[in-house]
Amino acid sequence: SDGFAICNSVNATVTDCFARSGDDLFEIKTLGGPDDAAADNVVFSSCTAWASKARCFGIIAETDRPISNITFRDCYVIYRDSTWDNDFLGSLMVYCESSRHSTTIDNILFENIEIYCDRGRAINVKMEDEKAAPTHVTNVTFRNVRYTSEMNNLLYSPSGDYVQEIILENVTANGTLLTPETHQELFWNMKGNGVITVAENRD
C-alpha cells in the first residue's frame, strides 16, 4: 500500500500530490530487471506527506540498478509518527537494502522541504546490509530544509566508502541552523566512513 513508488523509470514527474498510506509515500526504487533498468531524472514537487506507518520521501529499500538525478522539491511533511524501528525509518531517506548487484546512487537533492513534526528521525541515510552487493552513494544534498524531530538523524555506512558525501546547505533542526561545529555532535548518529559537508549558509 505504498503511495507513489516510481520504479525503474526515467523522465518522470510527480507534482501537487498528497499521500497518506499504510507504507512508504513518495519513493524511488529499482527492482532488478535488465542492466539498463535504471531510475534517472525524476522530480517530486509540491507534494505533501502524512506518514503513520513508514517513510515520506526518498530512495527507499530496493536498489538493484543505478539511481541518479532525483529531486524532491517544495515538499512538506505534516506529521510522521512511525517509530517502530528508527534504524530504517525517517521523513527524508536514502535507504539501501536488498541490493543483489553492485550499483550507484548519485545526485539526489532534497530542496525546500518543511517537516512540521517527526516523532523519530527527520533524515536517515543508511546502507543496511554489509553482506549485500555494495551500493556507492554520492552527492546527496539537503538544501533549505527545516524540520522538527524528536531524534537525531542517522548516517550509517558499513566498512568501505559506500556513503561518500552528504551535503547540508541551510538546514535548520528544531530551530537551530546546522553549522560545521554543531551538526555531527548535536544532530547525527554516525557509523562508518560517510562524510558530511556543511556548505556555506545563504540567506
N, C-alpha and C positions, 0 to 999 in steps of 0.2 A: 504493500500500500504506500509506496513512495509517491512523492508529489510529481516533480518534473525531473526525470532521470534521463539525461541526454547521453546516449551510449554510442561509442564508435562513430561519431558524427563530425562533419566539418561544415563551417559557414552557417551556423545556427544562431538564432536569436530568440530569447525568451524575455518578454517585456510586459510590464504593467500587470503582474500576476500576484495572486495571494494563495498561499498554501498552508493548510493545517491538516496533518495526516497522521497515520499510525506508524510512520517510519521517517526516513530522511526526506528533505523537502526540495531543494534546488541543487542538483548534483551532476557531476561528470563521472562516467565510468568507461572503461574499455574492457569489454567482457570476452577477450580472446578473439577468435576469428582469424582471417589471413594476416600475414605480417604487416600489410599496409592498412589495417583497420584501425587507424589512429583517431584521436579526437583533436581537432585543431580549429582555432578561430571561432570560439563560441562565446557569446555575450549574454549575460543575465543583467537586465537593467530595470530599475524601478519596480522591484519585487519585494514582497512583504512576507515574512515567515513567522509562524507561531508553532513552536515545536514542544510537544509534551511527551514525545516518545524517543526521538533520536537527535538528528543534527539538522542544521539550517542550510548553509551554503558551502560548496566546496568540491574538492576531489575526494571521493569517498569510496573506500574499500577496493573493489575490483579494478586493478590497474595492470592489465596484462599487455597492453600496447601503448605506444607513446601518446602523451598528452601535452599539448602546447598551446600557448596564446589563448588562455581562458581568462575572461574578465567578469567580475561581479561588481556592478557599479550602481550607486544611488539606490541601495537596498536597505531594508530595515528588518530588525528582529524585534517583534513586540515583546515576546516572552519565551524563555526556554527553561523548563523546569525538569527536564530529563536528566537524572543524576544516577541512574542505576549502575553505570560503570564509567567513571570520569576519566579513565585512561584513554578511552577512544570516543568520547562524546565532546561536543562543543558547538558553538554557533558558526565559527569560520574554521574550515577544516582543510588540511591536506593529509589524508589518512590512507596509507598504502598497506594492503594485505592481499592475500590470495594471488600473489604475483608468481606465475609459472614461467615467465620469460623475463630476462633482464631487459629493462626498458628505461625510459626517461620521462620526467615531468619537468617542464620548463616554461618560464614566463607566465606565471599565474598572478593576477592582480585583483586585490580586494580594495576598492576605492569608493570613498564617500559612503561609508557604512555606519549606521547607528544601531547599537544594541541597547535597548532600553532596560532589559533585565535578563541576566543569565544566572541561574542558580548554581551553575558549575563553572566551566572554563569558557571564556569567550573565544580564544584562539587555541587550536590544537594542531600541531604539525608532527606527524608520527609515522615512522616505519615500524610496522607491527611485528614482523616475524624475521628473526635473524636467519632462519633456515630457508626462507623464500628467496627466489631469484632477486638480485639487487636492483632496486629502482633508484636512480640518481635524480634527486630533486634540486633544481637550481632556479634562481631568480623568482622567488616568491615574495611579493611586495604587498604590504598593508599600508595604504595611504589614506589619510584623512578618515581615520576610524575612531569612533567614540563608543565606549562601552561601559556598562556597569555589570560586574560579575562578583560572585562570592568566592571564587577560587582563582589561583594563579593560572596563567597559560601554561601549556606543555610543549616542549620541544624535545622529541626523543628520536635519536638516531643510533642504531646499533653500531658496533665496531665497523670502521670504514667510513669513507666520505660520502655517505648516501645523501644526507641532507646537507647541502653545501652552503646555502646562504639564504637567510631570511632578512628582508629589508623593511624597516619601520620608518614611516615618514608621517609626522603629525598624528600620532596615535595617543589618545587620551584614555587612561584607565581609571575608573572610579574618581574622575575629576582631576587626575594628576597626569600631566604630559610626560610621556616616557622620554628619558634622556640617556645618553651613553653611560651616565653614572648610576642610574637607578633601574634600568629596565631588567637586568638579569636578577638582581637581588630581590627586587620587590614584586616582579610580575611574571617570572618564568621559573618553572621547574625544568631542569635541563639534564639530559644524559646523552653522551656520545659526542661526536665531533662537529655538530652543526654550528654555524656561525651566524650571529645576529648582528646586523649593522643598523645603527640608528642614523638615518640621513639627516641633513640639515633641516630643521623645522622652519616652515614658512607660515606667515600669517594668512 
